[in-house]
C-alpha cells in the first residue's frame, strides 16, 4: 500500500492512542522507507484503536515487547547516546536503541526474513521521509547493509556502510501534525540486488538524545511499494512538492490516553506538550467526545462545552505557561457507554492560534 497515502489516517489515529509521558520527548522514525516499528503499527492498527497485526514478525514482536512499545513506535531512542554508535550500541541491538529506550523494543531486533519491507531500485534517488512529530536540529546518519547481508543474520555495525549524512533537512507540515516529516533526497547504492536494511541514527544537536530506525528493503526494481502489511502491494502516491519550514521551531501538541476504565466510565489523561524553543503562554485543548461520553469531573484545567458537543479545556492559572520542550497534564473522569476515545482528532490551541 502507499505509505504516503496511509500516513494521514495513521497519525490521526495515533494522536488518540499515544500513552502519556512524563516529559516532552522528541518523536521521530523513518516513514519512507518505513521502519519496522512504523510498518508494524500500520499493519496492526485497527479502526477500534486496538492492535491486531497480520504480519507474523509484527505479531511476534507485539507478543514479546507488548502493546506499549508499538503504540510508541516513534520512540526508539536513547536519551544519552550523544552521537555514539559502534562501540556504544551493541551489535544485535541497533533496532532497539541498544535496549536503552524507555520502551521495550528488543523484539524488533529479531533476525528473520518476514518483516514488512519496501521495494526499491538500486542506484535510484528517492525522497527519504522521517517523522517530525517533534522537531529538533541535528544530523541524520543513513546506513545501508553491505551486499550479501541476510535478514536472518543479527545486524552488526560491521554490516553497515554509511551512505549519507544530512544536517537539518527541511520539513513538510508542522511538528505534531498529521503527515509532518523531514525530507531529503537519498541516492541509493548502485549495483545492488536482493534484501538489505536501511538504518538511520538521528543525532540531535540540542541534546544527547538520539533515535534509531531499522527499515527492511529489497532491491528488486521497485518504486516504494510496501509488502508484508495489511492491504499491502500498492504504488505510493506521489508526494507533493514540499514547502520548507524552519527545523528549529516547534508547536503545541496534545496527546490523549485512557489510564483506567470500568463499566460505565473511565479516567483519561491529556498531556499538552510544547515542542517550541520559547514558552507557551496560555493553551486550550478541544475534541469531540465519543458518543455517550460525558465528562463528570476534571482537574488542572477549566472545562466548557459547545452547542455541538465539542469540549474545550483551558489552562488553569498554575499551568498557564508551558516551558520550551516541556509539558503539562490535565485529567478527567467521565461516564461512558464504551466510546472512551474522541470521535476524531484532538487539537491543541495556543494564544497564537491552532497548531
Number of C-alpha atoms within 10 A of each C-alpha: 19 17 24 17 15 14 16 15 13 18 19 16 21 21 22 21 19 20 19 20 14 10 14 19 19 20 20 26 29 29 25 22 28 27 31 27 32 27 30 30 26 23 22 22 20 14 7 9 14 12 19 16 21 15 20 15 22 27 17 15 24 24 11 14 16 16 17 15 23 26 22 22 24 25 25 28 29 20 16 12 20 15 20 13 17 12 8 10 20 15 18 18 21 26 28 26 27 22 20 18 18 14 20 20 29 21 20 25 21 19 16 13 14 15 25 26 25 28 21 23 21 19 15 14 14 18 14 18 23 27 24 28 27 27 27 27 18 20 19 21 18 20 20 23 22 16 16 12 17 18 19 11 13 16 23 15 17 10 18 19 16 13 15 15 14 15 15 19 19 16 23 21 18 23 27 28 21 21 24 22 28 27 23 17 13 18 15 19 17 11 10 17 15 16 21 23 24 23 24 26 24 27 23 22 16 11 15 14 18 27 27 27 28 27 26 24 28 20 21 15 14 16 16 25 19 28 20 21 22 19 12 15 16 14 16 16 13 9 9 7 7 13 9 13 14 15 20 14 16 23 25 28 26 26 24 24 20 20 12 11 16 10 9 14 19 22 19 20 20 23 23 27 27 28 29 21 15 14 14 23 14 17 23 23 24 20 19 20 21 17 15 13 20 17 18 10 12 17 14 18 21 14 17 11 14 9 6 7 14 14 17 19 23 21 22 16 11 8 18 17 18 22 18 17 22 19 23 20 21 20 19 17 19 18 20 21 14 16 17 23 24 19 14 14 20 21 21 24 21 18 10 10 10 14 16
